């Protein structure tokens, strides 16, 4: 995607350096490009979409990845980057450089850079019109700027703060700075109380921006709508926001707006099977009605899976310690891209047909779905250098229908939720009907070692309605389908946070013989990704709060559990 970068864009970056890093300028830049026309505002907003994604750090933090050094005991691989190991260990991420891709620093900087651009665009429109929202030349850009600003803050708060619980609890937990005005000085002190928003305030401001802009967006104003917040993408974002805030009526309203009367989910049968490149192009086609928003990033996620399979979507296994005690590593592969479901056996037909790839013949670890494949933009073909591009779909019809299913379930429409789930399985080439009996049978919580259900803590996370019985089984099905649908994108981490899902990580360092297991409970402060150390050094306070670390419970993975410490150490046989 071609981007027009104006001088103002660089000024925005420089102005926010006080929040992105500890670097300061000797003097403020004054060679600004004047944004004084509607077309200039529109082009400026194109550069506000971040070329970075939190997908890698969120996937590593979640239960979608398994350490290959554990499941294949003979291996002693290093991580692709050192900070990947820190993310998987749920440690503060410090071992990275500011130039590395997929780091917390890069996410923080890119998203606040986009926010700064939105703020400058909004300010420019305010100087051009007394009422930009009702100005026919500016209203669309006014809408896009506010929705995009809301989305960028939404990602930041879900990565660098606690999940939304309820107004009472979330008003006591640190959010992120919600920046709504352009910086007028080179160095801004973001440690001031006016910027130390709590999670509730952050969500309130996100909602305000959504409502300010969502009705103003006009798809006809975009040359390629899929790379912008078009109508469907904006409504899908609103649906997810209200799902996370647990306003299910509004989630249903906006999901219906995005999906329409006849939801057009992905047509997996139409994906060209000739080559990997053609499959990826088919999946990322901006003309597909199911691709609401496409984001182009500089990410090395595919290379992380292919070049170093230490942390990947791996299989699990059952092992014994040297003294005869047994322990089990659940398979992330089985519960995502290579496992059965309530109404299909073996691999999901769509994924089996389109392609799940492994890193070598005969391997059972390091799998990745074909759509993770990267694009490479050569700047010098002879030298073989250029830029890596990874495309993501932050909003699709297939994910939005799962948001709607969850909202319906909490509104008491269990049958409607199952119908939406069946639409999802139908689009993924499953021919068997989805029934409550099949869901009930698949997601049994009485079964030992059922990896398709998670230990949830909705009451502790502020849910007013706690589902039980058949409704809980349907919720387990929704969370399973969301885990499959959003694999490689990091959204599983957000579900883990908002439901307080208890997860376990098994790991062994490249120079270690010991196998470690650690758990993450609903109140563990490590659920909040620490803001970049560069930002802390610049004066912004740490965002991690106090709480319990890990748990003595083994979740059935270890027998018996060591209750002396939250990390149990076992040597593989």
BELJO-V251751 format. One record per residue. N is the residue number from 1. OMEGA is omega in whole degrees, -180 to 180 (NA if undefined). NEAR is the number of other C-alpha atoms within 12 Angstrom. D_LAST is the distance of its C-alpha to the last C-alpha in Angstrom with 2 decimals. Layout:
{{N	OMEGA	NEAR	D_LAST} {N	OMEGA	NEAR	D_LAST}}
//
This chain:
{{1	180	23	51.69} {2	-179	12	54.46} {3	175	18	55.00} {4	-177	20	58.21} {5	-180	23	57.40} {6	179	26	60.39} {7	-179	21	61.02} {8	179	34	60.62} {9	180	39	56.98} {10	176	27	56.31} {11	178	29	58.44} {12	-179	42	56.27} {13	-178	39	53.17} {14	-177	35	54.86} {15	-177	37	56.21} {16	-178	43	52.83} {17	179	33	51.11} {18	177	33	51.43} {19	-178	44	49.06} {20	-177	39	46.77} {21	-178	35	46.50} {22	-178	27	48.15} {23	176	22	50.46} {24	180	22	54.20} {25	175	19	57.23} {26	179	10	60.25} {27	-178	12	62.52} {28	177	21	62.33} {29	-179	21	62.83} {30	-180	17	66.19} {31	-172	13	66.42} {32	171	16	65.62} {33	-177	21	66.19} {34	176	23	68.32} {35	-171	27	66.95} {36	179	24	70.23} {37	-176	21	69.97} {38	-178	29	68.00} {39	177	21	66.56} {40	177	28	65.30} {41	-179	42	63.52} {42	180	38	61.89} {43	178	31	60.67} {44	-179	39	59.44} {45	176	45	57.27} {46	-179	36	55.61} {47	-179	39	53.97} {48	179	46	52.68} {49	-170	41	49.84} {50	176	40	46.76} {51	-179	35	44.96} {52	-178	39	41.69} {53	174	43	39.21} {54	-173	45	36.66} {55	-175	43	34.58} {56	-178	47	31.74} {57	178	51	31.25} {58	177	41	31.67} {59	179	38	29.16} {60	-180	45	26.54} {61	-174	46	27.35} {62	176	42	27.17} {63	177	50	24.56} {64	-176	48	25.51} {65	-180	53	22.91} {66	179	42	19.13} {67	-179	48	17.23} {68	177	40	16.14} {69	179	37	13.70} {70	-173	44	11.65} {71	173	39	12.35} {72	-168	30	11.99} {73	-178	28	8.93} {74	-177	16	10.93} {75	175	23	13.87} {76	-175	25	15.26} {77	168	27	18.61} {78	173	26	21.38} {79	179	33	23.40} {80	171	28	26.74} {81	-179	33	28.50} {82	-177	28	27.30} {83	174	32	28.91} {84	178	41	26.73} {85	179	37	23.77} {86	179	29	26.08} {87	-180	38	27.19} {88	178	42	23.74} {89	-177	37	22.93} {90	177	37	26.35} {91	170	28	27.68} {92	-175	32	31.25} {93	-176	31	31.59} {94	-174	26	33.15} {95	177	22	31.67} {96	173	25	34.11} {97	-177	19	37.55} {98	180	25	40.46} {99	-178	15	40.72} {100	179	21	37.27} {101	171	36	37.16} {102	-179	41	35.66} {103	174	42	35.55} {104	179	43	36.90} {105	-178	41	39.78} {106	179	36	40.71} {107	-180	40	40.70} {108	-177	43	42.71} {109	-176	40	45.19} {110	-176	39	45.67} {111	175	43	46.25} {112	173	46	48.60} {113	177	43	50.38} {114	178	41	50.98} {115	179	46	52.25} {116	179	45	54.63} {117	176	48	56.02} {118	-179	47	56.61} {119	177	40	58.44} {120	177	44	60.65} {121	179	46	61.45} {122	178	42	62.41} {123	179	29	64.56} {124	180	33	66.26} {125	178	37	67.12} {126	176	26	68.54} {127	-178	19	70.89} {128	-176	24	71.91} {129	176	21	72.73} {130	-178	15	73.63} {131	-175	17	71.61} {132	-178	29	68.88} {133	180	28	67.41} {134	176	21	70.74} {135	-176	19	71.63} {136	180	19	71.42} {137	-172	26	70.36} {138	-170	35	67.66} {139	-179	32	66.41} {140	179	37	63.64} {141	175	49	62.21} {142	179	44	62.63} {143	-179	43	60.47} {144	-178	49	57.80} {145	-179	50	57.59} {146	179	46	57.09} {147	180	46	54.51} {148	178	49	52.52} {149	178	49	52.74} {150	-178	41	51.47} {151	-179	45	48.51} {152	176	47	47.45} {153	180	45	47.55} {154	178	43	45.69} {155	-178	42	42.70} {156	-177	42	42.80} {157	179	45	42.98} {158	176	40	40.09} {159	-169	46	37.88} {160	178	40	39.08} {161	176	40	40.05} {162	173	48	39.15} {163	176	50	39.69} {164	178	44	43.13} {165	171	36	43.21} {166	-174	29	46.87} {167	-177	23	49.92} {168	-177	15	49.61} {169	-177	21	46.00} {170	176	27	46.03} {171	179	22	49.14} {172	-175	21	47.14} {173	-174	31	44.32} {174	175	37	44.65} {175	177	44	45.35} {176	178	46	46.16} {177	175	42	49.53} {178	-171	40	51.66} {179	-176	35	53.99} {180	179	30	57.21} {181	177	26	59.63} {182	177	30	59.61} {183	-179	30	59.02} {184	177	20	62.33} {185	-178	22	61.04} {186	-178	25	58.59} {187	179	26	56.39} {188	179	30	55.90} {189	-178	28	54.45} {190	174	28	51.99} {191	177	23	51.08} {192	-175	13	54.41} {193	-179	16	54.39} {194	179	18	56.02} {195	-177	24	52.85} {196	-178	27	50.32} {197	171	29	50.33} {198	-176	33	48.31} {199	180	38	46.38} {200	-180	32	49.28} {201	178	31	51.82} {202	179	44	49.71} {203	178	43	49.55} {204	-179	28	53.28} {205	175	31	54.11} {206	-179	39	51.95} {207	179	32	53.84} {208	179	24	57.14} {209	178	37	56.48} {210	-176	39	55.36} {211	178	31	58.54} {212	-170	29	60.68} {213	-166	36	59.61} {214	-177	41	58.29} {215	-176	29	61.71} {216	-175	33	63.08} {217	180	37	60.75} {218	-177	27	62.48} {219	-178	25	60.51} {220	-179	16	63.64} {221	-177	26	63.42} {222	171	22	60.21} {223	176	18	60.16} {224	-173	22	56.54} {225	-174	30	55.84} {226	178	35	52.10} {227	180	41	51.51} {228	174	44	53.34} {229	173	51	53.48} {230	-176	39	55.59} {231	-177	37	56.70} {232	-180	38	53.70} {233	-180	43	51.18} {234	179	47	53.03} {235	177	41	53.15} {236	177	45	49.46} {237	179	48	48.69} {238	179	48	50.96} {239	180	42	49.25} {240	178	44	45.79} {241	-178	46	47.26} {242	172	33	48.89} {243	180	38	45.78} {244	179	39	43.84} {245	177	35	46.83} {246	168	36	46.98} {247	-169	30	50.58} {248	177	31	50.06} {249	-180	27	53.72} {250	175	29	53.87} {251	179	35	50.52} {252	-180	38	52.00} {253	-175	27	55.25} {254	175	35	53.79} {255	177	42	51.24} {256	178	29	54.20} {257	-179	28	56.10} {258	-173	41	53.34} {259	-178	35	52.61} {260	-177	23	56.19} {261	-178	10	57.49} {262	-174	15	55.54} {263	180	28	52.13} {264	179	26	51.36} {265	-175	36	47.61} {266	177	33	45.86} {267	-176	27	46.92} {268	-180	31	43.71} {269	-178	22	45.58} {270	-180	22	47.78} {271	-177	28	45.02} {272	-175	21	45.67} {273	-173	22	42.85} {274	-179	15	44.17} {275	177	15	42.11} {276	-178	23	39.60} {277	180	22	42.38} {278	177	21	44.82} {279	180	28	42.41} {280	178	28	41.78} {281	178	26	45.54} {282	-179	27	46.24} {283	-175	36	43.80} {284	-178	35	45.27} {285	-177	29	48.88} {286	-180	28	50.99} {287	-180	19	53.51} {288	-178	26	51.17} {289	-179	30	52.29} {290	180	36	48.72} {291	-176	39	47.88} {292	-179	40	49.55} {293	177	38	48.37} {294	-179	34	46.67} {295	177	35	45.34} {296	-177	33	45.00} {297	167	35	42.56} {298	-178	34	41.22} {299	178	38	37.51} {300	-175	35	34.65} {301	-180	45	32.46} {302	180	39	32.44} {303	177	31	31.55} {304	-180	36	28.65} {305	-173	40	27.22} {306	-175	28	28.16} {307	-179	22	27.73} {308	-176	31	24.53} {309	-179	39	22.29} {310	176	42	19.96} {311	-176	54	21.66} {312	175	50	23.08} {313	-170	45	23.70} {314	170	40	20.25} {315	178	38	18.70} {316	180	34	16.00} {317	176	26	13.31} {318	-174	24	11.46} {319	175	26	7.77} {320	176	22	6.13} {321	-176	24	5.37} {322	179	16	4.89} {323	173	14	8.46} {324	178	15	8.53} {325	-176	21	10.05} {326	174	23	10.24} {327	-172	35	11.41} {328	175	31	13.32} {329	179	40	14.70} {330	-178	37	18.28} {331	173	38	19.74} {332	-180	44	22.58} {333	-176	38	23.69} {334	-176	33	24.50} {335	178	39	26.60} {336	-168	39	28.55} {337	-178	46	29.51} {338	-179	35	27.69} {339	-177	30	27.90} {340	-179	28	30.51} {341	-177	38	33.06} {342	-180	37	35.57} {343	170	33	37.93} {344	179	27	36.01} {345	-179	17	33.17} {346	-177	20	30.61} {347	175	28	31.37} {348	-174	37	34.41} {349	-180	28	37.24} {350	-178	32	38.53} {351	177	34	35.23} {352	-179	26	34.63} {353	-175	25	38.15} {354	175	33	38.16} {355	166	32	34.78} {356	-172	31	31.20} {357	175	32	29.93} {358	-171	28	26.58} {359	179	25	25.93} {360	-177	16	25.59} {361	176	10	25.89} {362	-179	10	23.12} {363	174	16	21.26} {364	-177	27	20.27} {365	177	39	20.15} {366	-178	41	22.81} {367	176	43	25.64} {368	179	41	29.07} {369	-171	40	32.35} {370	-174	35	35.19} {371	178	35	37.37} {372	-176	37	35.17} {373	-172	34	36.60} {374	169	31	38.63} {375	179	29	42.21} {376	179	24	43.20} {377	-179	18	46.64} {378	169	14	47.78} {379	176	12	50.06} {380	-176	11	50.26} {381	-180	11	49.20} {382	179	8	49.91} {383	-180	8	47.66} {384	-178	12	45.11} {385	180	12	45.03} {386	-176	15	45.60} {387	176	21	44.13} {388	177	25	41.18} {389	175	27	42.18} {390	179	36	39.96} {391	176	39	41.89} {392	176	43	40.99} {393	-179	41	42.89} {394	180	42	43.05} {395	177	43	45.22} {396	175	42	45.46} {397	-175	42	47.08} {398	177	41	43.76} {399	-179	47	42.30} {400	180	53	45.65} {401	175	49	45.94} {402	172	48	42.67} {403	-180	49	44.23} {404	179	53	47.25} {405	180	44	45.27} {406	178	48	43.69} {407	179	40	47.15} {408	-179	35	48.67} {409	-179	38	46.07} {410	176	32	46.87} {411	176	25	50.57} {412	-179	20	50.32} {413	-178	21	50.52} {414	179	30	47.38} {415	177	22	48.99} {416	177	26	49.86} {417	180	34	46.31} {418	177	39	45.05} {419	177	26	47.77} {420	178	40	46.56} {421	178	45	42.96} {422	174	36	44.32} {423	179	33	46.23} {424	-180	41	42.97} {425	177	40	41.28} {426	-179	28	44.50} {427	178	30	44.53} {428	171	34	40.98} {429	175	27	42.29} {430	-176	29	41.14} {431	179	19	43.84} {432	178	20	42.86} {433	177	23	44.60} {434	-178	29	42.72} {435	177	27	43.63} {436	179	28	42.87} {437	179	18	41.49} {438	177	22	38.94} {439	-180	35	37.99} {440	-179	29	37.80} {441	-176	25	35.53} {442	-171	30	33.13} {443	177	35	32.71} {444	177	27	32.25} {445	177	23	31.04} {446	-179	14	30.68} {447	177	14	27.88} {448	175	13	24.32} {449	175	23	22.15} {450	-176	22	25.23} {451	-179	36	24.30} {452	174	38	27.95} {453	-178	34	29.28} {454	176	35	28.80} {455	-175	27	29.40} {456	178	28	32.85} {457	-176	26	34.98} {458	-179	31	38.46} {459	178	18	40.45} {460	-179	23	38.84} {461	173	32	39.50} {462	178	25	43.18} {463	176	27	43.57} {464	-179	18	46.79} {465	179	21	45.82} {466	-175	20	42.48} {467	178	24	41.79} {468	173	18	40.76} {469	-178	19	40.63} {470	178	26	41.46} {471	178	31	42.21} {472	177	29	38.69} {473	178	34	37.33} {474	176	46	39.63} {475	177	41	38.47} {476	178	42	34.82} {477	179	45	36.10} {478	-179	45	37.96} {479	176	38	35.02} {480	-180	40	32.87} {481	178	44	35.67} {482	179	38	36.14} {483	178	37	32.49} {484	-174	40	32.91} {485	-173	40	36.36} {486	179	35	35.57} {487	-178	44	32.24} {488	-174	47	32.14} {489	176	37	35.10} {490	-176	36	33.57} {491	175	41	35.49} {492	179	42	32.47} {493	178	41	32.13} {494	176	42	35.71} {495	177	45	35.09} {496	-178	42	32.11} {497	-173	43	34.49} {498	177	38	37.53} {499	-179	38	35.84} {500	-175	33	33.56} {501	178	34	30.58} {502	-179	33	27.41} {503	-179	44	24.52} {504	172	44	20.93} {505	172	43	19.25} {506	-179	43	15.57} {507	174	44	15.31} {508	-179	37	13.79} {509	-177	27	16.46} {510	-179	23	16.96} {511	-175	14	16.56} {512	169	21	13.69} {513	-178	22	10.02} {514	173	24	10.25} {515	-179	36	10.48} {516	171	32	13.93} {517	178	38	15.94} {518	-180	39	19.70} {519	-180	39	22.49} {520	-178	40	26.08} {521	-174	35	28.70} {522	-176	34	32.30} {523	-179	31	33.75} {524	-179	30	31.27} {525	179	30	33.43} {526	173	36	30.83} {527	176	46	32.12} {528	177	43	35.03} {529	-180	46	34.41} {530	177	39	35.90} {531	-176	41	39.07} {532	-179	36	39.02} {533	176	30	39.24} {534	-179	31	42.35} {535	178	31	44.04} {536	179	25	43.12} {537	179	18	44.50} {538	175	25	47.66} {539	180	24	48.21} {540	-175	29	46.73} {541	177	27	44.80} {542	-177	27	41.10} {543	179	34	40.61} {544	-179	28	37.51} {545	178	23	38.57} {546	180	16	37.10} {547	180	16	34.82} {548	179	19	31.56} {549	176	24	28.32} {550	-177	31	25.39} {551	176	27	24.96} {552	180	26	23.16} {553	-177	28	22.95} {554	178	33	19.67} {555	-178	31	21.58} {556	-178	24	19.61} {557	-179	35	16.46} {558	178	34	14.77} {559	-9	23	15.37} {560	178	22	16.65} {561	174	24	17.75} {562	-175	21	18.23} {563	-176	16	22.01} {564	-176	12	22.62} {565	-179	19	22.15} {566	174	24	22.20} {567	177	28	18.95} {568	-177	32	15.79} {569	177	27	12.94} {570	178	32	9.27} {571	-180	24	6.42} {572	-175	28	3.77} {573	NA	20	0.00}}
//
